[in-house]
Amino acid sequence: MNTYYLLGIIIGVIALVVQLAMLRLQLGAYRRHGHKSFLVLCLASVLALVYCVLTSVPYLVPLDMPALVQITAAGALIGGIGAVLAVWGTALLFKSYRELAEAAARNSAGGA
């Protein structure tokens, strides 16, 4: 196995572990808070996991060119949708935090 394939497998495994950790954190936050931002982020992480698996296939299984193109296209589509969901979920989370911080500031100013 040449260095290129070994490096690809190592990077894929690291990405998979990171995504699993992120998903676990997001699921825990969703269970505790029930906020839709965490649900959207969970969906993004699931798609990122699928993307990791799809993009790792060429490093594990020899593919002909049509299969490689199909997997690459599917990975690009799934990765793109996951990226959009990740940005949307993060925006929802920041919006929620902003609203919470503004409410706390109003309560603090009103109570002083």
N, C-alpha and C positions, 0 to 999 in steps of 0.2 A: 504494500500500500504506500503510495507516495505521500509526501508531506502535505500536498494540497488537499487531498482527501482527508487525511488525519486532522488537519487544521479545521476543515469544514465540519467534521463530526464534533470536534471539541467546541467550536463556536455554537453549533446547534444545541449541544447538551447544555452549555452555559445559558443560552437564551431560553431553553425549555425550563430550566431550574428557576431562573429569574421570573419568568411568566407564571409559573406555579406559585411562587412566593407572593407575587403581586395579586394573583387571583385569591389566594387564601386571605390576605389582608383585606381585600375588597369585599369578599363574602362575609368576613367577620364584621366589618363596618356596616354592611347592609343589614345583617341580622340585628345589630345593636341599634341602628338609627332608622332603618327603613327608608332612607332617602333615595330618590330615583337616580341621583348621580352615581351612587355606588352600584346600582343595578346596571346602568349603562357602561360603567367601567368594567364590571364583571363580564359583560357581553364582549367588550373590546378585548379583554384578556383571553377569553375563550377563542375568539378569532385569531388572536396572536399565537395561541398554542397550536391551532390548526395550521397557521402559516408556518410556524417552526417545523412542524412535522412534514408538511408538503415540501418545504425547501430543503429538508434533510434527505429526502428520498433519493435524489441523484447521487448523493455521497455514499449511499448504502446499497443501491441496486443499479446495475447497468441499464441504461435506457436508450432506446433509439430516439432519433431526433423528433419525430412527431409526439412521442410521449413526453419528452423533455419540454417541448413547447407547450403542451397542454398543462403540465404540472406548473410550469412557470406562469402561464396565463392565469390559472386558477389561484395560484399563490398571490399574484399581483392583485387580483380582484378581492380576495379575502383579506389580504394585508391592507389594501386601500380602504375597504369598509371598516376594518378594525381601527385604522388610524383615525378615520372620521369619528367613529364612536368614542375613541379615547379623547379626542379634542372636545367633543360635545360633553362627555361625562365630566371632564376636568372643568370646563366652563360652567356647568351646572353646579359643581362643587364649590367653585370660587364665588359664584353668585350667591349661593346659600350662605357661605361664610361671610360675605360682605353684608348680607341682610342681617345676619346674627350679630356682627360687629356693630352695625348701625343701631340696632335695637338696644344692644348693651350700652352704647354711648348715650342714647336718648335716656335710658333708665338711670344711668350714672349722673347725667346732667340734671335730670328732673329731681333726683333724690338729694342733690347737693344743696 
